Amino acid sequence: MVSDTDLARGRIAPTEGRHVHLPKSPPVLRKRMWFLLLLLANVVSWCCVYGLWTGNPLPVLKVLAIDRARVTGIMHNQENPCAIVSGRVVRQGDTINGYKVVKIHEDKVEFEKDGRVLTRQLN
């Protein structure tokens, strides 16, 4: 092992202009890496085909808009509860990213879209 002090004291000459060759990874690891890359490519292509075949984007993409929404504050009272979602103040009945705010609880907010109810906890 070469240390900086060995280089500083002149025990070992620096490797200026020389290439240092690192050992190659074993063939088994390279095969696994290629397999995982091909698997990932297949999953992505089949997701695209599914979206084109059905005419609708993947159901996962519909949820992503609300998954990025963060509930950072809730001001809860019985008459007029409100919450801070993605930096906006919302009340029950408001719409954010296509999701309707159904109910604001003390520690969570319920959203609804296309008959699905999603709940986001206070962060």
C-alpha positions in Angstrom: 0.0 0.0 0.0 1.4 3.4 -1.0 0.8 6.3 1.4 1.2 10.0 1.0 4.2 10.0 3.4 6.0 7.5 1.2 5.5 9.8 -1.8 6.6 12.9 0.2 9.8 11.2 1.4 10.7 10.0 -2.1 10.6 6.3 -1.3 8.3 5.8 -4.2 8.3 7.8 -7.5 5.0 9.3 -8.5 3.3 7.7 -11.5 3.1 10.8 -13.8 2.1 9.9 -17.3 1.6 6.3 -16.4 -1.7 4.5 -16.5 -2.9 2.6 -13.5 -4.9 -0.4 -14.5 -7.5 -1.6 -12.1 -8.4 -5.2 -12.0 -11.5 -6.1 -14.0 -14.6 -7.3 -12.2 -15.2 -11.0 -12.3 -17.3 -12.3 -15.3 -20.1 -13.4 -13.0 -20.6 -9.8 -11.7 -20.6 -8.5 -15.3 -23.2 -11.0 -16.3 -25.4 -10.1 -13.4 -25.1 -6.4 -14.2 -26.1 -7.0 -17.8 -29.0 -9.2 -16.7 -30.3 -6.5 -14.4 -29.9 -3.8 -17.1 -31.8 -6.0 -19.6 -34.5 -6.7 -17.0 -34.9 -3.0 -16.3 -35.1 -2.3 -20.0 -37.8 -4.9 -20.4 -39.9 -3.6 -17.6 -39.7 0.0 -18.9 -40.6 -1.2 -22.5 -43.5 -3.3 -21.3 -44.8 -0.3 -19.2 -44.7 1.9 -22.4 -46.5 -0.8 -24.4 -49.1 -1.2 -21.7 -49.8 2.5 -21.7 -50.0 2.7 -25.5 -52.2 -0.5 -25.7 -54.8 0.7 -23.1 -54.7 4.3 -24.2 -54.2 5.4 -20.6 -51.1 6.1 -18.7 -50.1 3.6 -16.1 -52.2 3.8 -12.9 -48.9 4.5 -11.0 -48.5 7.8 -12.9 -51.9 9.0 -11.7 -50.8 8.5 -8.1 -47.4 10.2 -8.5 -48.9 13.7 -8.6 -50.4 13.3 -5.1 -47.4 11.3 -3.8 -45.2 14.4 -4.4 -47.7 16.4 -2.4 -46.6 16.9 1.1 -48.8 17.8 4.0 -46.6 20.1 6.0 -49.2 21.7 8.3 -52.7 21.3 9.6 -54.8 23.9 11.4 -57.7 21.9 12.7 -60.8 23.3 14.2 -64.4 22.0 13.9 -65.7 24.9 11.8 -63.0 25.5 9.3 -60.1 23.1 9.1 -57.3 23.8 6.7 -54.0 22.3 5.7 -50.8 23.3 4.0 -50.3 20.9 1.0 -47.3 21.5 -1.3 -47.0 25.0 0.0 -50.6 25.9 -0.6 -53.3 26.4 2.0 -56.3 24.2 1.2 -59.7 23.6 2.8 -62.1 20.8 2.5 -63.6 20.8 -1.0 -60.6 22.4 -2.6 -58.7 20.7 -5.5 -55.0 20.3 -5.7 -53.2 18.4 -8.6 -56.6 17.1 -9.7 -57.3 15.6 -6.2 -60.2 16.9 -4.2 -59.6 17.4 -0.5 -62.3 15.3 1.2 -61.5 15.5 4.9 -58.9 17.2 7.0 -58.1 15.4 10.2 -55.8 16.4 13.1 -52.9 14.4 11.7 -53.8 13.5 8.1 -55.6 14.7 5.0 -57.8 12.6 2.8 -57.9 13.1 -1.0 -60.3 11.7 -3.6 -60.0 11.2 -7.3 -61.9 8.8 -9.6 -63.5 7.1 -6.6 -60.2 6.3 -5.0 -59.4 7.8 -1.5 -55.8 8.5 -0.7 -54.5 9.6 2.7 -51.4 11.7 3.3 -50.0 11.9 6.9 -48.7 15.1 8.3 -44.9 15.3 7.7 
